Amino acid sequence: MKNWPVQDAKARFSELLDTCLKDGPQIVTKRGAEAAVLAPIAEWRRLQQCARPSLKELLLAPVPRGDLVLPKRGRRRRRKPTEIT
């Protein structure tokens, strides 16, 4: 992967895009620090698919994802059902 300073990436975007499509992801730096990556769309979609679990994986997971707050039951008094006549 080649590093591209943001000024070069802006000035030579077509070249950056062609290099990305030919050689793979390219890193864009801002003030010497890595800031972004330009990746081919196929690679991006592959990464997105790997990061997203399927419904089956979520349901079969040993640990729940997220915090689901369930209210305590039995704290309120309930009315007795009325008879239907």
C-alpha positions as CSV (number, residue, x, y, z in Angstrom):
1,M,0.0,0.0,0.0
2,K,1.3,3.4,-0.9
3,N,0.8,6.5,1.3
4,W,-0.6,9.6,-0.4
5,P,-0.4,13.0,1.3
6,V,-3.8,14.6,1.1
7,Q,-2.5,17.4,-1.2
8,D,-1.2,14.8,-3.7
9,A,-4.4,12.8,-3.4
10,K,-6.5,15.9,-4.2
11,A,-4.3,17.0,-7.1
12,R,-3.9,13.6,-8.7
13,F,-7.1,11.9,-7.7
14,S,-7.4,10.1,-11.1
15,E,-4.0,8.6,-10.6
16,L,-4.9,7.6,-7.0
17,L,-8.0,5.9,-8.2
18,D,-6.2,4.0,-11.0
19,T,-3.5,2.9,-8.6
20,C,-6.2,1.7,-6.2
21,L,-8.0,-0.3,-8.8
22,K,-4.7,-1.8,-10.1
23,D,-2.7,-2.4,-6.8
24,G,-5.4,-2.4,-4.1
25,P,-6.2,-0.1,-1.2
26,Q,-4.3,3.2,-0.9
27,I,-3.7,5.2,2.3
28,V,-4.3,8.9,2.4
29,T,-2.3,10.8,5.1
30,K,-3.1,14.2,6.6
31,R,-0.2,16.0,8.3
32,G,1.8,12.7,8.3
33,A,-0.9,10.7,10.1
34,E,-2.9,8.1,8.3
35,A,-6.4,9.5,7.8
36,A,-8.3,7.4,5.2
37,V,-8.1,4.5,2.8
38,L,-9.3,4.4,-0.7
39,A,-10.2,0.8,-1.5
40,P,-11.8,-0.9,-4.6
41,I,-15.6,-1.4,-4.2
42,A,-15.3,-5.2,-4.3
43,E,-12.9,-5.1,-1.3
44,W,-15.2,-2.7,0.6
45,R,-18.2,-4.9,0.1
46,R,-16.3,-8.0,1.2
47,L,-15.2,-6.2,4.4
48,Q,-18.7,-5.0,5.1
49,Q,-20.1,-8.5,4.6
50,C,-17.5,-10.0,7.0
51,A,-18.2,-7.3,9.7
52,R,-22.0,-7.9,9.7
53,P,-23.2,-11.1,11.4
54,S,-26.1,-13.0,9.9
55,L,-29.4,-13.4,11.8
56,K,-28.5,-17.0,12.4
57,E,-25.2,-16.1,14.0
58,L,-27.0,-13.5,16.2
59,L,-29.6,-15.9,17.4
60,L,-27.1,-18.7,18.1
61,A,-24.6,-16.4,19.8
62,P,-23.7,-17.5,23.3
63,V,-23.8,-13.9,24.6
64,P,-26.5,-11.4,23.7
65,R,-25.5,-8.3,21.7
66,G,-26.6,-5.0,23.2
67,D,-28.2,-4.2,26.4
68,L,-31.9,-5.1,26.6
69,V,-33.5,-3.7,29.6
70,L,-36.6,-5.7,30.7
71,P,-38.9,-4.2,33.3
72,K,-39.5,-6.2,36.5
73,R,-42.7,-8.1,36.5
74,G,-45.2,-8.3,39.4
75,R,-44.6,-4.8,40.8
76,R,-48.0,-3.5,39.7
77,R,-51.3,-4.7,40.9
78,R,-53.5,-6.1,38.2
79,R,-57.3,-6.0,38.0
80,K,-59.1,-9.2,38.2
81,P,-60.7,-10.2,34.9
82,T,-64.4,-9.5,34.7
83,E,-66.8,-12.2,33.8
84,I,-68.3,-12.0,30.4
85,T,-72.0,-12.6,30.4
